[in-house]
């Protein structure tokens, strides 16, 4: 048995490519832009290691988070360029201070999202901020993580829950110097849709992208904006709630199929840390700190000492301990799949995503469909 036999529920983590002893697997995009493993039958020895290490077929060990903190970074200069109260750069900076290495998602020169490494505070900046598109993990990243751990270095790995599971299965054992962090993941959108969206923006503005932010917080944490800067000096700024790419993401119109039945959400998780936006902040806090954001920081007992101390030292708590349970419950991204809120009725096999934005850009309708915002993403024949 090889990984091609379970590709329908593949999350795209790439652990199968990294563990293959024959280099017989490579990740290839499907018609919707999502990466799936392709097996070279001539090179494959049918050893079964790829299927054995796949986190979907063999889920890693999980445990419940035992420590919870809400707050934001003391260093408020970190907040504009970071999400969830800038807790990630606070924790990651501690790892770098200890001579460690941090892995996370960053834009490359073409604004594709890939996992990369940071070994300095300057390099860490690229890993901050939310990126609402599935990242690609080069096979060499897993090997780089293992090499650093074998050398006794601290490693901080940030990714989606399925990506953390892929790393854990690749490593095959626990390391005292490894800290893994996931997020309350809504879903992962198609890289192809993201590519076509940014191409459309470049066409409309007559220039190549210079920078992009999915969460520009100039007017606060809640009413964040989509912001793009171009090489010709032009800028694009739109309220995220009205942005077609963001609305399609929230509706799940171009999410990966495996996200609708995610195996890695729940109270018990394989990560050491989970970061999320805090659902009860409006109920328990009347302070104006909502402009900074109210993140939820959870960590497990086995790594609590380092993570907890770094977070307590580098962050300002904003809510009382009694509010924590109430805050966790609304975070559906932490615990359950989004079939009820995402457009689970859409059939990815029949609805072509390639030109969704170009089609939507030419459609200006006054009447709104009852399925809120659907006409902003799909032609009428798809929305019906």
Beta strands, then each sheet from edge to edge (+ up, - down):
strand 1: 25-29
strand 2: 35-39
strand 3: 63-64
strand 4: 67-73
strand 5: 101-107
strand 6: 113-118
strand 7: 155-158
strand 8: 178-183
strand 9: 209-216
strand 10: 225-230
strand 11: 235-239
strand 12: 268-269
strand 13: 273-277
strand 14: 295-299
strand 15: 315-317
sheet 1: 1+ 2-
sheet 2: 3+ 12-
sheet 3: 6+ 5- 7- 8- 13- 14+ 4- 15+
sheet 4: 9+ 10- 11+
end
